[in-house]
Amino acid sequence: MSAHTATTAPVVLTAKALLLDMDGTIVNSDAVVERCWRDWAVSHGLDPEAALKVVHGRQGYATMAILLPERPMEQNHAENAVMLARETADTDGVIPVGGAPEFMASIADLPHALVTSADAALAATRMTAAGLPMPRVRVTAESVSASKPDPEGFLKGAAELGVDPAQCVVFEDSGAGIAAGKAAGMRVIGVGPRAAAHTPHAHVPDLKSIHVHPTPDGNIHLTLHP
């Protein structure tokens, strides 16, 4: 069999609303995240590589609680405030994920929300640095009482859009985020290399692989080319 005959059929999902994670999904902020969290891990005598396996998708205090389980949670919240300020001040290397500008333009008039573990200031900074439009509906760290993998953020996003969770599709890159989307009763499209290991309902290498087709009856057809 020649290489040209081995093709993967497109996957089509239908939704009423789209819920988008930010870091790693539409914004590539890995350079900043790795700089900041490597430094934090070293300063606490931890293995930076082990820390980076935990950090993606979670709020900082939740990452700290996993890595330093004996430490009081109030200390984690205090250090997370410092970490958020540092991450907000550092935009070096923040770029859009492949295809993100075109994807965001294609959903501009469709029901969608940003659901991120970043706080409002960090979300605004990174979306601006990546040259992406900020969705009108957004759920940031201040909006929830629990970090991903808790489903609260995605459920809140669906509620604000007035759409049943089962009719929402989540876009995520991290294990914590994919677990949160599933726990919310939503279908999850994994974006990028990190997502593939966490069994999303469908997976694409980047946002160039997704085509959006709104229909007259208010549905959103998503055609994925894996």
N, CA and C of each residue as an Amber inpcrd file, in Angstrom:
protein
   678
   0.8670000  -1.1980000   0.0000000   0.0000000   0.0000000   0.0000000
   0.8980000   1.2410000   0.0000000   0.6010000   2.1690000  -0.8630000
   1.3940000   3.3930000  -0.8900000   0.9580000   4.3210000   0.2220000
   1.8440000   5.2440000   0.5950000   1.5410000   6.1890000   1.6710000
   0.3370000   7.0430000   1.3290000   0.0950000   7.2420000   0.0480000
  -0.9780000   8.1360000  -0.3670000  -2.3700000   7.5300000  -0.1690000
  -2.4420000   6.2160000   0.0170000  -3.7510000   5.5900000   0.1590000
  -4.1940000   5.5010000   1.6230000  -3.2760000   5.7290000   2.5530000
  -3.6030000   5.6380000   3.9800000  -4.0490000   7.0040000   4.4810000
  -5.3400000   7.2290000   4.4370000  -5.8690000   8.5170000   4.8700000
  -6.8230000   8.3320000   6.0350000  -6.9490000   9.3710000   6.8540000
  -7.8650000   9.3470000   7.9840000  -9.0910000  10.1730000   7.6320000
 -10.2590000   9.5720000   7.7980000 -11.4950000  10.2690000   7.4420000
 -11.7310000  11.4480000   8.3750000 -12.2670000  12.5450000   7.8660000
 -12.5900000  13.6870000   8.7250000 -13.6140000  13.3070000   9.7950000
 -13.5520000  13.9870000  10.9220000 -14.5120000  13.8090000  12.0050000
 -15.4140000  15.0340000  12.0160000 -16.7280000  14.8350000  12.1370000
 -17.6700000  15.9530000  12.1730000 -18.4090000  15.9440000  13.5110000
 -18.3640000  17.0510000  14.2260000 -19.1140000  17.2270000  15.4670000
 -20.0920000  18.3860000  15.2880000 -21.2400000  18.2890000  15.9450000
 -22.2420000  19.3560000  15.8900000 -22.4600000  19.9050000  17.2910000
 -22.5010000  21.2220000  17.4070000 -22.6430000  21.8720000  18.7130000
 -23.5440000  23.0910000  18.5830000 -23.9670000  23.6000000  19.7400000
 -24.6680000  24.8810000  19.8250000 -23.7330000  25.9900000  20.3090000
 -22.6390000  25.6030000  21.0120000 -21.7040000  26.5850000  21.5350000
 -20.3290000  25.9460000  21.6860000 -19.2970000  26.7890000  21.6430000
 -17.9140000  26.3360000  21.7580000 -17.2710000  26.9800000  22.9800000
 -16.5840000  26.1710000  23.7800000 -15.9120000  26.6570000  24.9780000
 -14.4120000  26.4420000  24.8020000 -13.6570000  27.5340000  24.8640000
 -12.2430000  27.5130000  24.5020000 -11.3440000  27.7300000  25.7120000
 -10.4670000  26.7850000  25.9710000  -9.3430000  27.0410000  26.8560000
  -8.4140000  28.0340000  26.1560000  -7.5200000  28.6730000  26.9130000
  -6.6100000  29.6460000  26.2950000  -5.2110000  29.0620000  26.0960000
  -4.4570000  28.9170000  27.1990000  -3.0480000  28.5290000  27.0880000
  -2.9020000  27.1340000  26.4980000  -2.1450000  27.0430000  25.4030000
  -1.9060000  25.7660000  24.7540000  -2.9770000  25.3760000  23.7620000
  -4.1130000  26.0810000  23.7940000  -5.2380000  25.7450000  22.9130000
  -5.3970000  26.7720000  21.8040000  -5.4640000  28.0500000  22.1690000
  -5.4820000  29.1060000  21.1530000  -4.2500000  30.0130000  21.2600000
  -3.6580000  30.0740000  22.4450000  -2.4390000  30.8700000  22.6600000
  -1.2980000  29.9380000  23.0590000  -0.1860000  30.0280000  22.3600000
   1.0040000  29.2620000  22.7460000   1.8340000  30.1210000  23.6950000
   1.6950000  29.8280000  24.9950000   2.4250000  30.5550000  26.0290000
   3.4390000  29.6570000  26.7300000   3.7730000  28.5260000  26.0980000
   4.6460000  27.5560000  26.7510000   5.9760000  28.1680000  27.1880000
   6.5240000  29.0900000  26.3920000   7.8300000  29.6700000  26.7350000
   7.7770000  30.3770000  28.0880000   6.7280000  31.1710000  28.3050000
   6.5830000  31.9010000  29.5680000   6.3000000  30.9470000  30.7130000
   5.3600000  30.0360000  30.4910000   4.9740000  29.0840000  31.5430000
   6.1920000  28.2910000  32.0040000   6.9760000  27.8220000  31.0560000
   8.1360000  27.0070000  31.4280000   9.1960000  27.8330000  32.1360000
   9.4290000  29.0680000  31.6930000  10.4050000  29.9280000  32.3900000
   9.9980000  30.1310000  33.8440000   8.7530000  30.5550000  34.0310000
   8.2910000  30.9110000  35.3710000   8.2380000  29.7080000  36.3030000
   7.7270000  28.5950000  35.8060000   7.5500000  27.4410000  36.6820000
   8.8340000  26.6670000  36.9140000   9.7570000  26.7110000  35.9660000
  11.0860000  26.1350000  36.2320000  11.7510000  26.8850000  37.3840000
  11.7150000  28.2010000  37.3220000  12.3250000  29.0050000  38.3840000
  11.6620000  28.7150000  39.7310000  10.3360000  28.6360000  39.7320000
   9.6220000  28.3670000  40.9730000  10.0110000  27.0040000  41.5340000
  10.0660000  26.0010000  40.6710000  10.3950000  24.6480000  41.1290000
  11.7980000  24.6010000  41.7240000  12.7520000  25.2040000  41.0350000
  14.1400000  25.2040000  41.5290000  14.2230000  25.9070000  42.8850000
  13.4970000  27.0200000  43.0110000  13.5470000  27.7820000  44.2630000
  12.9670000  27.0030000  45.4460000  12.1690000  25.9550000  45.1470000
  11.5840000  25.1290000  46.2040000  12.2160000  23.7460000  46.2650000
  13.3470000  23.5800000  45.5780000  14.0570000  22.3100000  45.6240000
  13.3440000  21.1740000  44.9180000  12.5270000  21.5120000  43.9280000
  11.7640000  20.5020000  43.1850000  12.3630000  20.2860000  41.8000000
  12.0640000  19.1480000  41.2160000  12.4980000  18.8340000  39.8580000
  11.6510000  19.6360000  38.8640000  12.2640000  20.5380000  38.0970000
  11.4720000  21.3520000  37.1560000  10.6850000  20.5220000  36.1510000
  11.2620000  19.4260000  35.6830000  10.5560000  18.6070000  34.6900000
   9.3010000  17.9810000  35.3030000   9.3980000  17.5590000  36.5460000
   8.2250000  16.9940000  37.2230000   7.1570000  18.0630000  37.4090000
   7.5750000  19.2820000  37.7220000   6.6230000  20.3780000  37.9110000
   5.8800000  20.6840000  36.6170000   6.5970000  20.6640000  35.5060000
   5.9720000  21.0050000  34.2280000   4.9540000  19.9560000  33.7800000
   5.0410000  18.7490000  34.3270000   4.0440000  17.7240000  33.9900000
   2.7150000  17.9810000  34.6950000   2.7340000  18.8290000  35.7160000
   1.5420000  19.0890000  36.5230000   0.8880000  20.4210000  36.1960000
   1.6990000  21.3920000  35.7720000   1.2530000  22.7890000  35.7470000
   0.1810000  23.0810000  34.6970000   0.2480000  22.4420000  33.5400000
  -0.6180000  22.8410000  32.4250000  -2.0940000  22.5980000  32.7380000
  -2.8900000  23.6360000  32.5330000  -4.3360000  23.5250000  32.6730000
  -4.8750000  23.9100000  34.0280000  -4.0380000  23.8920000  35.0490000
  -4.5090000  24.1850000  36.4040000  -4.2070000  25.6270000  36.8000000
  -4.9760000  26.1400000  37.7560000  -4.5840000  27.3840000  38.3980000
  -3.3220000  27.1240000  39.2190000  -2.4990000  28.1580000  39.3590000
  -1.2050000  27.9890000  40.0070000  -1.2850000  27.4320000  41.4110000
  -2.2500000  27.8830000  42.2020000  -2.3440000  27.3960000  43.5800000
  -2.6110000  25.8980000  43.6150000  -3.3740000  25.3910000  42.6240000
  -3.6820000  23.9620000  42.5740000  -2.4450000  23.1560000  42.1940000
  -1.6230000  23.6960000  41.2970000  -0.3520000  23.0550000  40.9560000
   0.5440000  22.9860000  42.1870000   0.6360000  24.1070000  42.9010000
   1.4790000  24.1430000  44.1010000   1.0110000  23.1510000  45.1460000
  -0.3000000  22.9920000  45.2830000  -0.8450000  22.0630000  46.2730000
  -0.4800000  20.6160000  45.9450000  -0.3990000  20.3010000  44.6490000
   0.0030000  18.9520000  44.2450000   1.4940000  18.7340000  44.5010000
   2.3100000  19.7400000  44.1820000   3.7570000  19.5940000  44.2870000
   4.2660000  19.7350000  45.7140000   3.5560000  20.5070000  46.5430000
   3.9430000  20.7130000  47.9410000   2.7320000  20.4080000  48.8320000
   2.3590000  19.1440000  48.9220000   1.1000000  18.7870000  49.5900000
   1.0500000  19.1010000  51.0830000   2.2130000  19.2750000  51.7150000
   2.2190000  19.5410000  53.1550000   2.0190000  21.0260000  53.4660000
   2.0600000  21.8680000  52.4450000   2.0800000  23.3100000  52.6820000
   0.6790000  23.8690000  52.8680000   0.4960000  24.8650000  53.7410000
  -0.8200000  25.4810000  53.9240000  -1.3270000  26.0950000  52.6210000
  -2.6150000  25.9280000  52.3450000  -3.1870000  26.4230000  51.0960000
  -3.0840000  27.9390000  50.9890000  -3.1590000  28.6490000  52.1160000
  -3.0520000  30.1200000  52.0350000  -1.6930000  30.5510000  51.4880000
  -0.6690000  29.7660000  51.7600000   0.6530000  30.0840000  51.1980000
   0.6560000  29.8720000  49.6900000  -0.0340000  28.8320000  49.2350000
  -0.1480000  28.5950000  47.7910000  -0.8680000  29.7500000  47.0990000
  -1.9410000  30.2330000  47.7030000  -2.6720000  31.3580000  47.1120000
  -1.7970000  32.6150000  47.0690000  -1.0230000  32.8340000  48.1270000
  -0.1570000  34.0160000  48.1620000   0.9250000  33.9320000  47.0900000
   1.5480000  32.7710000  46.9590000   2.5950000  32.6220000  45.9410000
   2.0060000  32.6490000  44.5390000   0.7860000  32.1490000  44.3850000
   0.1470000  32.1790000  43.0740000  -0.0880000  33.6150000  42.6150000
  -0.4200000  34.5130000  43.5400000  -0.6020000  35.9270000  43.1780000
   0.6960000  36.4990000  42.6230000   1.8200000  36.1270000  43.2430000
   3.1280000  36.5790000  42.7590000   3.4180000  35.9780000  41.3900000
   3.1110000  34.6960000  41.2290000   3.3400000  34.0200000  39.9580000
   2.5000000  34.6360000  38.8380000   1.2400000  34.9310000  39.1210000
   0.3770000  35.5520000  38.1120000   0.9330000  36.8980000  37.6700000
   1.4300000  37.6780000  38.6170000   2.0050000  38.9860000  38.2720000
   3.2330000  38.8160000  37.3800000   4.0650000  37.8310000  37.7000000
   5.2510000  37.6030000  36.8820000   4.8680000  37.1420000  35.4800000
   3.9180000  36.2140000  35.3970000   3.5020000  35.7130000  34.0830000
   2.8560000  36.8110000  33.2430000   2.1230000  37.7020000  33.9030000
   1.4660000  38.7910000  33.1740000   2.4890000  39.7750000  32.6200000
   3.5980000  39.9470000  33.3380000   4.6350000  40.8910000  32.9060000
   5.5290000  40.3160000  31.8100000   5.4560000  39.0220000  31.5550000
   6.3540000  38.3500000  30.6150000   5.5530000  37.8520000  29.4120000
   5.7090000  38.5210000  28.2900000   5.0130000  38.0850000  27.0690000
   5.9870000  37.6210000  25.9860000   7.2440000  37.4650000  26.3460000
   8.2470000  37.0570000  25.3630000   7.9520000  35.6360000  24.8780000
   7.7160000  35.4970000  23.6040000   7.4480000  34.1850000  23.0220000
   5.9900000  33.7980000  22.9850000   5.0840000  34.6850000  23.4440000
   3.6530000  34.3930000  23.3870000   3.1540000  34.6130000  21.9580000
   2.6410000  33.5600000  21.3390000   2.1910000  33.6120000  19.9470000
   0.8780000  32.8280000  19.8180000   0.1260000  33.0480000  18.7510000
  -1.0790000  32.2370000  18.5590000  -0.7340000  30.8050000  18.1920000
  -1.5390000  29.8670000  18.6240000  -1.4360000  28.4900000  18.1470000
  -1.7370000  28.4930000  16.6450000  -1.1300000  27.5990000  15.9130000
  -1.3300000  27.5450000  14.4660000  -2.7900000  27.5230000  14.0760000
  -3.2140000  28.4560000  13.2470000  -4.5910000  28.5280000  12.7770000
  -5.5290000  29.2810000  13.6930000  -5.0430000  29.7330000  14.8600000
  -5.9370000  30.3850000  15.8220000  -6.5540000  31.6810000  15.2980000
  -5.8060000  32.5710000  14.6310000  -6.4470000  33.7950000  14.1380000
  -7.6110000  33.5120000  13.1910000  -7.4150000  32.5810000  12.2730000
  -8.4780000  32.2380000  11.3200000  -9.6540000  31.5530000  12.0260000
  -9.3310000  30.6800000  12.9810000 -10.3850000  29.9880000  13.7200000
 -11.2250000  30.9850000  14.5210000 -10.5730000  31.9040000  15.2200000
 -11.3070000  32.8850000  16.0200000 -12.1610000  33.7830000  15.1300000
 -11.6550000  34.1150000  13.9440000 -12.4510000  34.9200000  13.0100000
 -13.6860000  34.1460000  12.5450000 -13.5370000  32.8270000  12.3820000
 -14.6510000  32.0170000  11.8690000 -15.7590000  31.8180000  12.8970000
 -15.4520000  32.0110000  14.1940000 -16.4850000  31.8160000  15.2300000
 -16.9270000  33.1360000  15.8590000 -16.4610000  34.2460000  15.2980000
 -16.7180000  35.5620000  15.9150000 -18.2000000  35.8130000  16.1730000
 -19.0600000  35.3820000  15.2690000 -20.5010000  35.6430000  15.4020000
 -21.2740000  34.4380000  15.9380000 -20.5630000  33.4330000  16.4190000
 -21.2030000  32.2200000  16.9300000 -21.0860000  32.1750000  18.4580000
 -21.9720000  31.4530000  19.1420000 -21.8840000  31.3680000  20.6020000
 -20.5820000  30.6850000  21.0510000 -19.7530000  31.4250000  21.7660000
 -18.5050000  30.8560000  22.2650000 -18.0520000  31.6130000  23.4980000
 -17.2160000  30.9600000  24.2840000 -16.6970000  31.5850000  25.5060000
 -15.2770000  31.1130000  25.7480000 -14.5050000  31.9590000  26.4120000
 -13.1780000  31.5970000  26.8850000 -13.3220000  31.0520000  28.2990000
 -12.7370000  29.8810000  28.5560000 -12.7620000  29.2920000  29.9030000
 -11.3170000  28.9500000  30.2580000 -10.6890000  29.8150000  31.0490000
  -9.2560000  29.7120000  31.2970000  -8.9200000  29.7010000  32.7750000
  -7.8030000  29.0540000  33.1090000  -7.3080000  29.0710000  34.4820000
  -6.5140000  30.3350000  34.7820000  -6.2760000  31.1660000  33.7780000
  -5.6260000  32.4630000  33.9900000  -6.6110000  33.4230000  34.6420000
  -6.0830000  34.4270000  35.3400000  -6.9820000  35.4760000  35.8300000
  -7.2410000  36.4640000  34.7000000  -8.1080000  37.4340000  34.9490000
  -8.5470000  38.3390000  33.8760000  -7.3800000  39.1310000  33.2930000
  -6.4770000  39.5910000  34.1540000  -5.3480000  40.3950000  33.6760000
  -4.4170000  39.5710000  32.7930000  -4.1080000  38.3520000  33.2200000
  -3.2190000  37.4970000  32.4340000  -3.8860000  37.0920000  31.1240000
  -5.1770000  36.7870000  31.1680000  -5.8880000  36.4200000  29.9410000
  -5.8560000  37.5640000  28.9380000  -6.1270000  38.7850000  29.4040000
  -6.1230000  39.9440000  28.5030000  -4.7350000  40.1700000  27.9110000
  -3.7100000  40.0280000  28.7450000  -2.3350000  40.2420000  28.2870000
  -1.9440000  39.2340000  27.2160000  -2.2560000  37.9780000  27.4590000
  -1.8260000  36.9440000  26.5090000  -2.6420000  36.9680000  25.2260000
  -3.9390000  37.2260000  25.3120000  -4.7450000  37.3210000  24.0900000
  -4.2630000  38.4890000  23.2360000  -3.9300000  39.6020000  23.8820000
  -3.4170000  40.7680000  23.1580000  -2.0590000  40.4620000  22.5410000
  -1.1770000  39.8190000  23.3170000   0.1650000  39.4990000  22.8150000
   0.0930000  38.5640000  21.6090000  -0.8950000  37.6710000  21.6210000
  -1.0540000  36.7280000  20.5090000  -1.8560000  37.3200000  19.3580000
  -2.3900000  38.5360000  19.5340000  -3.1610000  39.1910000  18.4790000
  -4.5160000  38.5630000  18.2490000  -5.1120000  38.0180000  19.3130000
  -6.4140000  37.3510000  19.1790000  -7.5080000  38.1750000  19.8400000
  -8.7270000  38.1340000  19.3070000  -9.8400000  38.8800000  19.9010000
 -10.3260000  38.2090000  21.1870000 -10.6320000  39.0020000  22.1970000
 -11.1460000  38.4570000  23.4450000 -12.6340000  38.1560000  23.3160000
 -13.0600000  36.9320000  23.5660000 -14.4920000  36.6260000  23.5120000
 -15.2960000  37.4870000  24.4840000 -16.5110000  37.7970000  24.1130000
 -17.3750000  38.6120000  24.9840000 -17.6660000  37.8830000  26.2870000
 -17.9020000  36.5790000  26.1970000 -18.1500000  35.7670000  27.3880000
 -16.8440000  35.0890000  27.7800000 -16.4300000  35.2750000  29.0230000
 -15.1910000  34.6500000  29.4800000 -15.3040000  34.2650000  30.9490000
 -14.7620000  33.1120000  31.2480000 -14.7170000  32.5980000  32.6120000
 -13.2420000  32.4970000  32.9820000 -12.8010000  33.3500000  33.9100000
 -11.4030000  33.3850000  34.3280000 -11.2740000  32.8580000  35.7480000
 -10.0640000  32.8840000  36.2760000  -9.8070000  32.3110000  37.6020000
 -10.6890000  32.9380000  38.6750000 -10.9640000  34.2490000  38.5330000
 -11.7770000  34.9320000  39.5400000 -13.2320000  34.4610000  39.5320000
 -13.6470000  33.8290000  38.4440000 -15.0600000  33.4730000  38.2530000
 -15.4510000  32.1630000  38.9190000 -14.4570000  31.3820000  39.3610000
 -14.7480000  30.0330000  39.8570000 -14.1560000  29.8140000  41.2480000
 -14.7020000  28.8340000  41.9310000 -14.1910000  28.4820000  43.2550000
 -13.2520000  27.2890000  43.2130000 -13.2020000  26.5880000  42.0870000
 -12.3660000  25.3920000  41.9570000 -11.6710000  25.3950000  40.5970000
 -10.4120000  24.9660000  40.5870000  -9.6110000  24.8920000  39.3680000
  -9.9670000  23.6500000  38.5530000  -9.7500000  23.7100000  37.2450000
  -9.7580000  22.4830000  36.4530000  -8.8010000  21.5040000  37.1500000
  -9.1140000  20.2130000  37.2490000 -10.0920000  19.4320000  36.4830000
 -11.5380000  19.4970000  36.9730000 -11.8310000  20.3520000  37.9400000
 -13.2290000  20.5510000  38.3210000 -13.9820000  21.1470000  37.1270000
 -15.2270000  20.7170000  36.8700000 -15.9630000  21.1890000  35.6910000
 -16.6120000  22.5560000  35.8630000 -16.4620000  23.1990000  37.0260000
 -17.1960000  24.4360000  37.3030000 -17.0560000  25.4790000  36.2030000
 -15.8380000  25.7030000  35.7250000 -15.6180000  26.7420000  34.7300000
 -16.3860000  26.4920000  33.4480000 -16.3480000  25.2590000  32.9610000
 -17.0570000  24.9450000  31.7200000 -18.5690000  25.0060000  31.9160000
 -19.0450000  24.5410000  33.0540000 -20.4880000  24.6310000  33.3190000
 -20.9350000  26.0800000  33.4100000 -20.0890000  26.9290000  33.9930000
 -20.4290000  28.3490000  34.0870000 -20.4350000  28.9860000  32.6990000
 -19.4940000  28.6240000  31.8590000 -19.4710000  29.1450000  30.4970000
 -20.7250000  28.7710000  29.7240000 -21.1400000  27.5060000  29.8350000
 -22.3640000  27.0560000  29.1610000 -23.5780000  27.8150000  29.6730000
 -23.6450000  28.0120000  30.9960000 -24.7820000  28.7190000  31.5860000
 -24.8500000  30.1610000  31.1040000 -23.6860000  30.8100000  31.0260000
 -23.6770000  32.2100000  30.5770000 -24.0900000  32.3340000  29.1230000
 -23.8290000  31.2980000  28.3360000 -24.2450000  31.3010000  26.9270000
 -25.6800000  30.8080000  26.7680000 -26.2430000  30.2490000  27.8420000
 -27.6020000  29.7330000  27.7780000 -27.7290000  28.4670000  26.9580000
 -26.6870000  27.6390000  26.9910000 -26.6660000  26.4130000  26.1910000
 -26.4960000  25.2150000  27.1150000 -27.2440000  24.1520000  26.8390000
 -27.1150000  22.9260000  27.6150000 -25.6980000  22.3770000  27.4870000
 -25.0940000  21.9110000  28.5950000 -23.7230000  21.3980000  28.5220000
 -23.5230000  20.3250000  27.4570000 -24.5100000  19.4660000  27.2850000
 -24.3800000  18.3820000  26.3070000 -24.2910000  18.9010000  24.8700000
 -24.6770000  20.1580000  24.6550000 -24.6260000  20.7440000  23.3140000
 -23.3980000  21.6410000  23.1230000 -22.4750000  21.5760000  24.0750000
 -21.2450000  22.3530000  23.9770000 -20.0800000  21.4470000  23.5640000
 -19.1410000  22.0150000  22.8310000 -17.8820000  21.3430000  22.5270000
 -16.7570000  22.1600000  23.1420000 -15.8850000  21.4790000  23.8600000
 -14.7470000  22.0900000  24.5340000 -13.4960000  21.9080000  23.6840000
 -12.6580000  22.9230000  23.6550000 -11.3320000  22.8440000  23.0260000
 -10.2950000  22.9520000  24.1350000  -9.4430000  21.9400000  24.2670000
  -8.4950000  21.8780000  25.3720000  -7.1760000  21.2410000  24.9400000
  -6.1200000  21.5490000  25.7050000  -4.8170000  20.9330000  25.4240000
  -4.2890000  20.0910000  26.5640000  -4.7940000  20.2830000  27.7910000
  -4.1840000  19.6590000  28.9650000  -5.0310000  18.5340000  29.5240000
  -4.3820000  17.6550000  30.2990000  -5.1020000  16.5800000  30.9500000
  -6.1570000  17.1030000  31.9070000  -5.8010000  18.1370000  32.6830000
  -6.7540000  18.7060000  33.6430000  -7.9570000  19.3060000  32.9190000
  -7.7010000  20.0040000  31.8160000  -8.7860000  20.6340000  31.0650000
  -9.6870000  19.6260000  30.3780000  -9.0870000  18.5890000  29.8040000
  -9.8780000  17.5520000  29.1410000 -10.7520000  16.8380000  30.1640000
 -10.1940000  16.5520000  31.3390000 -10.9780000  15.9150000  32.4040000
 -12.1280000  16.8160000  32.8430000 -11.8780000  18.1290000  32.9150000
 -12.9240000  19.0730000  33.3140000 -14.0580000  19.0990000  32.3010000
 -13.7030000  19.1170000  31.0120000 -14.7260000  19.1180000  29.9750000
 -15.5800000  17.8610000  30.0060000 -14.9330000  16.7200000  30.1850000
 -15.6770000  15.4670000  30.2640000 -16.5880000  15.4460000  31.4900000
 -16.0620000  15.9270000  32.6300000 -16.8600000  15.9400000  33.8630000
 -18.0780000  16.8510000  33.7360000 -17.9740000  17.8580000  32.8540000
 -19.1020000  18.7580000  32.6010000 -20.1280000  18.1450000  31.6580000
 -19.8540000  16.9530000  31.1520000 -20.7780000  16.2860000  30.2360000
 -20.6760000  16.8000000  28.8170000 -19.5070000  17.3240000  28.4550000
 -19.2960000  17.9170000  27.1410000 -18.3490000  17.0620000  26.3080000
 -18.4490000  17.2150000  25.0030000 -17.4670000  16.5860000  24.1210000
 -16.2380000  17.4780000  24.0510000 -15.0820000  16.8330000  23.9600000
 -13.8190000  17.5670000  24.0460000 -12.9660000  17.3020000  22.8120000
 -12.5350000  18.3910000  22.1720000 -11.5550000  18.3030000  21.0970000
 -10.1940000  18.6440000  21.7030000  -9.2850000  17.6980000  21.6490000
  -7.9250000  17.9350000  22.1280000  -7.1090000  18.6200000  21.0430000
  -6.3850000  19.6650000  21.4350000  -5.5880000  20.4460000  20.4820000
  -4.1110000  20.3230000  20.8440000  -3.2960000  19.8940000  19.8800000
  -1.8570000  19.8780000  20.0860000  -1.3320000  18.5930000  20.6980000
  -0.0040000  18.5090000  20.8230000   0.6310000  17.2500000  21.2340000
   0.3150000  16.8130000  22.6560000   0.1270000  17.7710000  23.5900000
  -0.1620000  17.3830000  24.9750000  -1.4840000  16.6450000  25.0990000
  -2.4500000  17.0520000  24.2850000  -3.8200000  16.5470000  24.4360000
  -3.9690000  15.0840000  24.0630000  -3.1590000  14.6110000  23.1570000
  -3.3670000  13.2740000  22.5900000  -3.3390000  12.1760000  23.6430000
  -2.5630000  12.3640000  24.6970000  -2.4010000  11.3170000  25.7130000
  -3.5720000  11.2370000  26.6820000  -4.5360000  12.1730000  26.5890000
  -5.5800000  12.2640000  27.6110000  -6.9720000  11.9080000  27.0760000
  -7.0050000  11.1380000  26.0170000  -8.2320000  10.5840000  25.4250000
  -9.3750000  11.5850000  25.2750000  -9.1360000  12.6980000  24.5550000
 -10.2660000  13.5480000  24.1890000 -11.1630000  12.8020000  23.2110000
 -12.3490000  13.3280000  22.9790000 -13.2610000  12.6640000  22.0470000
 -12.7350000  12.7240000  20.6070000 -11.9960000  13.7650000  20.3070000
 -11.3470000  13.9040000  19.0030000 -10.0740000  14.7060000  19.2100000
  -9.1390000  14.6110000  18.2670000  -7.8520000  15.2850000  18.4400000
  -7.3940000  15.8790000  17.1160000  -6.8280000  17.0860000  17.1970000
  -6.2260000  17.7390000  16.0300000  -4.8540000  18.2730000  16.4180000
  -3.9210000  18.3490000  15.4720000  -2.5810000  18.8600000  15.7890000
  -2.5730000  20.3470000  16.1050000  -3.4610000  21.0870000  15.4540000
  -3.5930000  22.5250000  15.7220000  -4.9220000  22.9950000  15.1470000
  -5.1680000  24.3000000  15.1940000  -6.4790000  24.8080000  14.7720000
  -6.6040000  24.9760000  13.2600000  -5.5090000  24.7670000  12.5470000
  -5.5980000  24.7620000  11.0810000  -6.4230000  23.5730000  10.5930000
  -6.5420000  22.5620000  11.4530000  -7.1880000  21.3090000  11.0630000
  -8.6960000  21.3090000  11.2890000  -9.2590000  22.4560000  11.6910000
 -10.6870000  22.5370000  12.0060000 -11.3710000  23.5360000  11.0880000
 -12.4860000  23.1240000  10.4890000 -13.2910000  24.0300000   9.6840000
 -14.6680000  24.1730000  10.3240000 -15.1330000  25.4050000  10.4280000
 -16.3700000  25.7320000  11.1240000 -17.4570000  26.0580000  10.1130000
 -18.6180000  25.3930000  10.2450000 -19.7190000  25.6050000   9.3160000
 -21.0000000  25.8800000  10.1060000 -21.3830000  27.1360000  10.2990000
 -22.6740000  27.4050000  10.9460000 -23.8200000  27.0270000  10.0130000
 -24.9190000  26.5680000  10.5900000 -26.0800000  26.1650000   9.7790000
 -27.2640000  27.0790000  10.0910000 -28.2160000  27.1810000   9.1920000
 -29.3570000  28.0880000   9.4030000 -30.1760000  27.7760000  10.6540000
 -30.1320000  26.5180000  11.1250000 -30.9290000  26.1540000  12.3030000
 -30.2070000  26.4320000  13.6190000 -29.0750000  27.1340000  13.5560000
 -28.3680000  27.5220000  14.7760000 -27.3360000  26.5270000  15.2640000
 -27.0920000  25.4820000  14.5110000 -26.0490000  24.5360000  14.8760000
 -24.6920000  24.9910000  14.3280000 -23.6600000  24.4400000  14.9270000
 -22.2930000  24.6780000  14.4620000 -21.7090000  23.3150000  14.0890000
 -21.3760000  23.1420000  12.8240000 -20.7280000  21.9090000  12.3950000
 -19.2170000  22.1350000  12.3860000 -18.5170000  21.2500000  13.0590000
 -17.0590000  21.3110000  13.1170000 -16.5030000  20.1210000  12.3550000
 -15.7610000  20.3850000  11.3020000 -15.1270000  19.3140000  10.5250000
 -13.6560000  19.2850000  10.8990000 -13.2090000  18.1420000  11.4470000
 -11.8330000  17.9920000  11.9060000 -11.0720000  17.1000000  10.9300000
  -9.9020000  17.5490000  10.5700000  -9.0210000  16.7640000   9.7090000
  -7.8080000  16.3530000  10.5300000  -7.8660000  15.1770000  11.1490000
  -6.7840000  14.7430000  12.0730000  -5.4320000  14.6630000  11.3710000
